[in-house]
Amino acid sequence: MTLKDGIHVVGTQGTVTDEFTERVTTALIAYLDPSVEGGS
């Protein structure tokens, strides 16, 4: 899931759940800091 996908989902759903926010936050952190994701 990319940040662009997340923004698109918000645009189509019109609502933001806590789970969604958490998922986007995680994706954004992973995007900004690749060392976080997978720890590889």
PDB file of N, CA, C, O and CB in Angstrom:
ATOM      1  N   MET A   1       0.848  -1.202   0.000  1.00  0.00           N
ATOM      2  CA  MET A   1       0.000   0.000   0.000  1.00  0.00           C
ATOM      3  C   MET A   1       0.876   1.242   0.000  1.00  0.00           C
ATOM      4  O   MET A   1       1.734   1.404   0.868  1.00  0.00           O
ATOM      5  CB  MET A   1      -0.956   0.012   1.228  1.00  0.00           C
ATOM      6  N   THR A   2       0.663   2.099  -0.956  1.00  0.00           N
ATOM      7  CA  THR A   2       1.444   3.327  -1.040  1.00  0.00           C
ATOM      8  C   THR A   2       0.646   4.499  -0.513  1.00  0.00           C
ATOM      9  O   THR A   2      -0.565   4.411  -0.315  1.00  0.00           O
ATOM     10  CB  THR A   2       1.884   3.591  -2.477  1.00  0.00           C
ATOM     11  N   LEU A   3       1.344   5.595  -0.290  1.00  0.00           N
ATOM     12  CA  LEU A   3       0.679   6.796   0.207  1.00  0.00           C
ATOM     13  C   LEU A   3      -0.362   7.280  -0.796  1.00  0.00           C
ATOM     14  O   LEU A   3      -1.437   7.745  -0.416  1.00  0.00           O
ATOM     15  CB  LEU A   3       1.705   7.905   0.491  1.00  0.00           C
ATOM     16  N   LYS A   4      -0.028   7.165  -2.088  1.00  0.00           N
ATOM     17  CA  LYS A   4      -0.971   7.587  -3.133  1.00  0.00           C
ATOM     18  C   LYS A   4      -2.237   6.734  -3.072  1.00  0.00           C
ATOM     19  O   LYS A   4      -3.345   7.251  -3.222  1.00  0.00           O
ATOM     20  CB  LYS A   4      -0.319   7.483  -4.538  1.00  0.00           C
ATOM     21  N   ASP A   5      -2.072   5.428  -2.852  1.00  0.00           N
ATOM     22  CA  ASP A   5      -3.226   4.540  -2.702  1.00  0.00           C
ATOM     23  C   ASP A   5      -4.073   4.977  -1.521  1.00  0.00           C
ATOM     24  O   ASP A   5      -5.301   5.005  -1.601  1.00  0.00           O
ATOM     25  CB  ASP A   5      -2.775   3.078  -2.523  1.00  0.00           C
ATOM     26  N   GLY A   6      -3.409   5.318  -0.425  1.00  0.00           N
ATOM     27  CA  GLY A   6      -4.109   5.750   0.778  1.00  0.00           C
ATOM     28  C   GLY A   6      -4.941   6.982   0.539  1.00  0.00           C
ATOM     29  O   GLY A   6      -6.096   7.050   0.958  1.00  0.00           O
ATOM     30  N   ILE A   7      -4.360   7.960  -0.135  1.00  0.00           N
ATOM     31  CA  ILE A   7      -5.078   9.202  -0.442  1.00  0.00           C
ATOM     32  C   ILE A   7      -6.278   8.900  -1.333  1.00  0.00           C
ATOM     33  O   ILE A   7      -7.347   9.488  -1.172  1.00  0.00           O
ATOM     34  CB  ILE A   7      -4.138  10.228  -1.129  1.00  0.00           C
ATOM     35  N   HIS A   8      -6.090   7.980  -2.272  1.00  0.00           N
ATOM     36  CA  HIS A   8      -7.177   7.605  -3.174  1.00  0.00           C
ATOM     37  C   HIS A   8      -8.324   6.961  -2.396  1.00  0.00           C
ATOM     38  O   HIS A   8      -9.495   7.242  -2.652  1.00  0.00           O
ATOM     39  CB  HIS A   8      -6.666   6.645  -4.264  1.00  0.00           C
ATOM     40  N   VAL A   9      -7.975   6.095  -1.448  1.00  0.00           N
ATOM     41  CA  VAL A   9      -8.987   5.423  -0.632  1.00  0.00           C
ATOM     42  C   VAL A   9      -9.789   6.446   0.167  1.00  0.00           C
ATOM     43  O   VAL A   9     -11.013   6.351   0.256  1.00  0.00           O
ATOM     44  CB  VAL A   9      -8.330   4.397   0.316  1.00  0.00           C
ATOM     45  N   VAL A  10      -9.097   7.421   0.745  1.00  0.00           N
ATOM     46  CA  VAL A  10      -9.779   8.475   1.493  1.00  0.00           C
ATOM     47  C   VAL A  10     -10.741   9.222   0.580  1.00  0.00           C
ATOM     48  O   VAL A  10     -11.861   9.550   0.974  1.00  0.00           O
ATOM     49  CB  VAL A  10      -8.760   9.452   2.119  1.00  0.00           C
ATOM     50  N   GLY A  11     -10.298   9.485  -0.637  1.00  0.00           N
ATOM     51  CA  GLY A  11     -11.131  10.212  -1.584  1.00  0.00           C
ATOM     52  C   GLY A  11     -12.388   9.443  -1.961  1.00  0.00           C
ATOM     53  O   GLY A  11     -13.446  10.039  -2.167  1.00  0.00           O
ATOM     54  N   THR A  12     -12.277   8.119  -2.051  1.00  0.00           N
ATOM     55  CA  THR A  12     -13.422   7.317  -2.467  1.00  0.00           C
ATOM     56  C   THR A  12     -14.333   6.968  -1.296  1.00  0.00           C
ATOM     57  O   THR A  12     -15.552   6.911  -1.457  1.00  0.00           O
ATOM     58  CB  THR A  12     -12.949   6.048  -3.143  1.00  0.00           C
ATOM     59  N   GLN A  13     -13.760   6.737  -0.128  1.00  0.00           N
ATOM     60  CA  GLN A  13     -14.562   6.352   1.038  1.00  0.00           C
ATOM     61  C   GLN A  13     -15.169   7.563   1.732  1.00  0.00           C
ATOM     62  O   GLN A  13     -16.329   7.542   2.142  1.00  0.00           O
ATOM     63  CB  GLN A  13     -13.711   5.566   2.028  1.00  0.00           C
ATOM     64  N   GLY A  14     -14.379   8.606   1.859  1.00  0.00           N
ATOM     65  CA  GLY A  14     -14.859   9.790   2.548  1.00  0.00           C
ATOM     66  C   GLY A  14     -14.731   9.690   4.054  1.00  0.00           C
ATOM     67  O   GLY A  14     -15.039  10.639   4.775  1.00  0.00           O
ATOM     68  N   THR A  15     -14.274   8.533   4.532  1.00  0.00           N
ATOM     69  CA  THR A  15     -14.086   8.358   5.961  1.00  0.00           C
ATOM     70  C   THR A  15     -12.706   7.785   6.234  1.00  0.00           C
ATOM     71  O   THR A  15     -12.120   7.109   5.390  1.00  0.00           O
ATOM     72  CB  THR A  15     -15.175   7.450   6.549  1.00  0.00           C
ATOM     73  N   VAL A  16     -12.196   8.067   7.430  1.00  0.00           N
ATOM     74  CA  VAL A  16     -10.881   7.563   7.813  1.00  0.00           C
ATOM     75  C   VAL A  16     -11.011   6.845   9.154  1.00  0.00           C
ATOM     76  O   VAL A  16     -11.425   7.436  10.151  1.00  0.00           O
ATOM     77  CB  VAL A  16      -9.831   8.722   7.895  1.00  0.00           C
ATOM     78  N   THR A  17     -10.653   5.572   9.162  1.00  0.00           N
ATOM     79  CA  THR A  17     -10.712   4.803  10.398  1.00  0.00           C
ATOM     80  C   THR A  17      -9.357   4.834  11.086  1.00  0.00           C
ATOM     81  O   THR A  17      -8.350   5.189  10.475  1.00  0.00           O
ATOM     82  CB  THR A  17     -11.148   3.350  10.122  1.00  0.00           C
ATOM     83  N   ASP A  18      -9.336   4.460  12.362  1.00  0.00           N
ATOM     84  CA  ASP A  18      -8.076   4.421  13.101  1.00  0.00           C
ATOM     85  C   ASP A  18      -7.113   3.436  12.460  1.00  0.00           C
ATOM     86  O   ASP A  18      -5.913   3.695  12.369  1.00  0.00           O
ATOM     87  CB  ASP A  18      -8.320   4.047  14.568  1.00  0.00           C
ATOM     88  N   GLU A  19      -7.647   2.303  12.016  1.00  0.00           N
ATOM     89  CA  GLU A  19      -6.815   1.288  11.377  1.00  0.00           C
ATOM     90  C   GLU A  19      -6.177   1.845  10.115  1.00  0.00           C
ATOM     91  O   GLU A  19      -4.998   1.618   9.845  1.00  0.00           O
ATOM     92  CB  GLU A  19      -7.641   0.037  11.050  1.00  0.00           C
ATOM     93  N   PHE A  20      -6.980   2.579   9.344  1.00  0.00           N
ATOM     94  CA  PHE A  20      -6.479   3.170   8.110  1.00  0.00           C
ATOM     95  C   PHE A  20      -5.379   4.177   8.401  1.00  0.00           C
ATOM     96  O   PHE A  20      -4.335   4.181   7.749  1.00  0.00           O
ATOM     97  CB  PHE A  20      -7.612   3.837   7.337  1.00  0.00           C
ATOM     98  N   THR A  21      -5.628   5.040   9.398  1.00  0.00           N
ATOM     99  CA  THR A  21      -4.639   6.054   9.778  1.00  0.00           C
ATOM    100  C   THR A  21      -3.329   5.397  10.181  1.00  0.00           C
ATOM    101  O   THR A  21      -2.249   5.845   9.798  1.00  0.00           O
ATOM    102  CB  THR A  21      -5.169   6.928  10.927  1.00  0.00           C
ATOM    103  N   GLU A  22      -3.441   4.324  10.964  1.00  0.00           N
ATOM    104  CA  GLU A  22      -2.252   3.601  11.417  1.00  0.00           C
ATOM    105  C   GLU A  22      -1.503   3.008  10.235  1.00  0.00           C
ATOM    106  O   GLU A  22      -0.274   3.043  10.177  1.00  0.00           O
ATOM    107  CB  GLU A  22      -2.637   2.494  12.408  1.00  0.00           C
ATOM    108  N   ARG A  23      -2.264   2.464   9.293  1.00  0.00           N
ATOM    109  CA  ARG A  23      -1.663   1.838   8.113  1.00  0.00           C
ATOM    110  C   ARG A  23      -0.927   2.874   7.263  1.00  0.00           C
ATOM    111  O   ARG A  23       0.182   2.628   6.788  1.00  0.00           O
ATOM    112  CB  ARG A  23      -2.742   1.131   7.270  1.00  0.00           C
ATOM    113  N   VAL A  24      -1.556   4.031   7.079  1.00  0.00           N
ATOM    114  CA  VAL A  24      -0.943   5.098   6.289  1.00  0.00           C
ATOM    115  C   VAL A  24       0.300   5.639   6.990  1.00  0.00           C
ATOM    116  O   VAL A  24       1.320   5.901   6.354  1.00  0.00           O
ATOM    117  CB  VAL A  24      -1.951   6.235   6.040  1.00  0.00           C
ATOM    118  N   THR A  25       0.200   5.803   8.313  1.00  0.00           N
ATOM    119  CA  THR A  25       1.347   6.292   9.077  1.00  0.00           C
ATOM    120  C   THR A  25       2.523   5.340   8.930  1.00  0.00           C
ATOM    121  O   THR A  25       3.655   5.767   8.703  1.00  0.00           O
ATOM    122  CB  THR A  25       0.979   6.462  10.561  1.00  0.00           C
ATOM    123  N   THR A  26       2.247   4.035   9.062  1.00  0.00           N
ATOM    124  CA  THR A  26       3.295   3.029   8.917  1.00  0.00           C
ATOM    125  C   THR A  26       3.902   3.079   7.520  1.00  0.00           C
ATOM    126  O   THR A  26       5.119   3.001   7.358  1.00  0.00           O
ATOM    127  CB  THR A  26       2.738   1.629   9.204  1.00  0.00           C
ATOM    128  N   ALA A  27       3.042   3.209   6.515  1.00  0.00           N
ATOM    129  CA  ALA A  27       3.508   3.260   5.134  1.00  0.00           C
ATOM    130  C   ALA A  27       4.359   4.497   4.896  1.00  0.00           C
ATOM    131  O   ALA A  27       5.369   4.443   4.195  1.00  0.00           O
ATOM    132  CB  ALA A  27       2.324   3.239   4.168  1.00  0.00           C
ATOM    133  N   LEU A  28       3.941   5.615   5.487  1.00  0.00           N
ATOM    134  CA  LEU A  28       4.670   6.867   5.312  1.00  0.00           C
ATOM    135  C   LEU A  28       6.040   6.779   5.966  1.00  0.00           C
ATOM    136  O   LEU A  28       7.035   7.213   5.385  1.00  0.00           O
ATOM    137  CB  LEU A  28       3.876   8.042   5.894  1.00  0.00           C
ATOM    138  N   ILE A  29       6.099   6.221   7.173  1.00  0.00           N
ATOM    139  CA  ILE A  29       7.374   6.066   7.871  1.00  0.00           C
ATOM    140  C   ILE A  29       8.301   5.157   7.066  1.00  0.00           C
ATOM    141  O   ILE A  29       9.486   5.450   6.906  1.00  0.00           O
ATOM    142  CB  ILE A  29       7.156   5.496   9.294  1.00  0.00           C
ATOM    143  N   ALA A  30       7.749   4.051   6.563  1.00  0.00           N
ATOM    144  CA  ALA A  30       8.541   3.113   5.773  1.00  0.00           C
ATOM    145  C   ALA A  30       9.048   3.782   4.500  1.00  0.00           C
ATOM    146  O   ALA A  30      10.155   3.501   4.040  1.00  0.00           O
ATOM    147  CB  ALA A  30       7.713   1.866   5.427  1.00  0.00           C
ATOM    148  N   TYR A  31       8.231   4.667   3.937  1.00  0.00           N
ATOM    149  CA  TYR A  31       8.602   5.380   2.714  1.00  0.00           C
ATOM    150  C   TYR A  31       9.730   6.363   2.993  1.00  0.00           C
ATOM    151  O   TYR A  31      10.674   6.477   2.212  1.00  0.00           O
ATOM    152  CB  TYR A  31       7.386   6.117   2.125  1.00  0.00           C
ATOM    153  N   LEU A  32       9.625   7.076   4.119  1.00  0.00           N
ATOM    154  CA  LEU A  32      10.635   8.076   4.461  1.00  0.00           C
ATOM    155  C   LEU A  32      11.913   7.426   4.974  1.00  0.00           C
ATOM    156  O   LEU A  32      13.008   7.946   4.761  1.00  0.00           O
ATOM    157  CB  LEU A  32      10.088   9.043   5.505  1.00  0.00           C
ATOM    158  N   ASP A  33      11.770   6.279   5.657  1.00  0.00           N
ATOM    159  CA  ASP A  33      12.927   5.608   6.250  1.00  0.00           C
ATOM    160  C   ASP A  33      12.904   4.129   5.874  1.00  0.00           C
ATOM    161  O   ASP A  33      12.380   3.308   6.626  1.00  0.00           O
ATOM    162  CB  ASP A  33      12.938   5.780   7.798  1.00  0.00           C
ATOM    163  N   PRO A  34      13.466   3.784   4.718  1.00  0.00           N
ATOM    164  CA  PRO A  34      13.430   2.410   4.205  1.00  0.00           C
ATOM    165  C   PRO A  34      14.004   1.384   5.172  1.00  0.00           C
ATOM    166  O   PRO A  34      13.665   0.204   5.082  1.00  0.00           O
ATOM    167  CB  PRO A  34      14.181   2.334   2.910  1.00  0.00           C
ATOM    168  N   SER A  35      14.867   1.806   6.098  1.00  0.00           N
ATOM    169  CA  SER A  35      15.486   0.861   7.023  1.00  0.00           C
ATOM    170  C   SER A  35      14.463   0.299   8.006  1.00  0.00           C
ATOM    171  O   SER A  35      14.706  -0.733   8.632  1.00  0.00           O
ATOM    172  CB  SER A  35      16.631   1.533   7.782  1.00  0.00           C
ATOM    173  N   VAL A  36      13.324   0.971   8.143  1.00  0.00           N
ATOM    174  CA  VAL A  36      12.294   0.521   9.079  1.00  0.00           C
ATOM    175  C   VAL A  36      11.593  -0.723   8.546  1.00  0.00           C
ATOM    176  O   VAL A  36      11.352  -1.671   9.293  1.00  0.00           O
ATOM    177  CB  VAL A  36      11.268   1.640   9.336  1.00  0.00           C
ATOM    178  N   GLU A  37      11.272  -0.721   7.278  1.00  0.00           N
ATOM    179  CA  GLU A  37      10.463  -1.784   6.693  1.00  0.00           C
ATOM    180  C   GLU A  37      11.255  -3.082   6.553  1.00  0.00           C
ATOM    181  O   GLU A  37      12.282  -3.117   5.876  1.00  0.00           O
ATOM    182  CB  GLU A  37       9.932  -1.349   5.333  1.00  0.00           C
ATOM    183  N   GLY A  38      10.781  -4.139   7.189  1.00  0.00           N
ATOM    184  CA  GLY A  38      11.387  -5.455   7.054  1.00  0.00           C
ATOM    185  C   GLY A  38      12.716  -5.592   7.782  1.00  0.00           C
ATOM    186  O   GLY A  38      13.171  -6.710   8.025  1.00  0.00           O
ATOM    187  N   GLY A  39      13.335  -4.493   8.130  1.00  0.00           N
ATOM    188  CA  GLY A  39      14.604  -4.523   8.842  1.00  0.00           C
ATOM    189  C   GLY A  39      15.722  -5.165   8.046  1.00  0.00           C
ATOM    190  O   GLY A  39      16.700  -5.636   8.627  1.00  0.00           O
ATOM    191  N   SER A  40      15.595  -5.195   6.709  1.00  0.00           N
ATOM    192  CA  SER A  40      16.615  -5.826   5.884  1.00  0.00           C
ATOM    193  C   SER A  40      17.789  -4.878   5.691  1.00  0.00           C
ATOM    194  O   SER A  40      18.760  -5.226   5.020  1.00  0.00           O
ATOM    195  CB  SER A  40      16.033  -6.247   4.524  1.00  0.00           C
TER     196      SER A  40
END
